[in-house]
Amino acid sequence: MIILKDCRELQLMRESGKIAAGAIEKAGQVIRPGVTTYAVDKALREYIESHGAKPSFLGLYGFPGSACISVNEELIHGIPSHTRVINEGDIVSIDVGALWKGYHSDTAYTFAAGVISDGAKRLLEATQECLRRGIAAAVEGNRIVDIGRAVEEYATTQGYSVVREYEGHGVGRKLHEEPSVPNFVTASRGPRLNAGMTIAIEPMINEGTADVRVLDDDWTVVTADGKLCAHFEHTVAITGNGPEILTAL
């Protein structure tokens, strides 16, 4: 069941989103060559907790970190580690959420560590544009499929592939609510977008094949061909005045 949020709930989600956005900003300050992914995770947890919130991901389904930190060919669900050191030229995806007064927010950003290749830079720019176009399609009266169409059409015209095993989702009292928000065109048009819906739009775009696999840690998802991937995400509210990004910096 899709849960529509009232004005009070939307305000709490704005506050939650502001904390999550601040955590992403904090990640950008911490990520650099020589830093471990555990150190980044620790900084994010401290930031979120210092604002009176809780990391949405910590302990969720048994996940051990406060944020998913994925490097290069790792798409999502990377586990923060004392031994995983960020190197010059890496791209680092941070996926983080904040639980504030009973409401979650969810956001992701893929950062450059030092100087990255032109190919990596182009991938990041294209994935950000996929997110922008997906959000632009999230208007009242459209359907979920319109978001996926906007993402997929742009990604494919740029020569990239769209991951199909993982999707966006509703957000609210639970981190993962209905509806699913695919980044591609599906046979079903999906539900109509109505004011009060709050969804996470999160393009996951691969440089090579769309195929992915899960590592032996049962969490980290990597590209099947070992090529780069990128992930950007915002929590968005559907309103009568257009989409409102709740996790904007």
SULZI-V900218 format. One record per helix or strand of 3 or more residues. SS is the DSSP state (H for helix, E for strand). FROM is the first residue (numbers start at 1). TO is the last residue. If there is no record, write none. Layout:
ss->SS from->FROM to->TO
ss->SS from->FROM to->TO
//
This chain:
ss->H from->7 to->30
ss->H from->37 to->50
ss->H from->60 to->62
ss->E from->68 to->71
ss->E from->74 to->76
ss->E from->91 to->100
ss->E from->103 to->112
ss->H from->118 to->136
ss->H from->144 to->157
ss->E from->168 to->170
ss->E from->177 to->181
ss->E from->198 to->201
ss->E from->204 to->206
ss->E from->212 to->214
ss->E from->221 to->223
ss->E from->229 to->231
ss->E from->233 to->239
ss->E from->242 to->245
//
